[in-house]
């Protein structure tokens, strides 16, 4: 029971160290759009900033690099990923793209192909990719929104990826957590976004920690879709 409580506290950033992995110097790069770039938020309050602070609470040697750009689409991410990998050599890449493609009605196949290319390039550069799922509002039609949501599940299965199922899980339907444009989350929502990604990031971190017990053995494994 004590071990289980310790794991839970670490997952939610409530304990000063984590027993799940011993590596304390990983570089994490975030490839996203305005949802990760902090659009409309006071400086330093976006979820990526909160991620950096939470990791530094575990070790000052963690490094977080945010290359997210407002308005970015998957093709832009595909074009930018390789130079960024060469410049920063991250251990983990959090890929949080696709929302703008969906809002612009891009084909499901093109979104999938671009994300797949990003994932493959990350792997070629020995970076562990972590995929963040996106969803669209229902006014885009049942068929398109379902296929859009499922493409992340399919990509995670096909590429054997760690997947954070939905960036805005638990508050995506609550207008109180969104700016007046009803698209971009407020400052109050940023901790919720981080909490949606954190367990999957913990799992991905253990992949970069050669020789330590597997994630399954620590009891915090997030199963990839089957």
Secondary structure, DSSP 8 states (H G I E B T S, - for coil): -HHHHHHHHHHTT-SSS-SS------EEEEEE-HHHHTTTS-TT-SHHHHHHHHHHHH-TT-EEEE---TT--HHHHHHHHHHHHHHH--SEEEEE--HHHHHTT--HHHHHHHHHHHHHHHHHTT-EEEEE-----GGG-HHHHHHHHHHHHHHHHHHT-EEES-TTTTTTT-GGGB-TTSSSB-HHHHHHHHHHHHHHHHHHHHHTSTTS--HHHHT-------
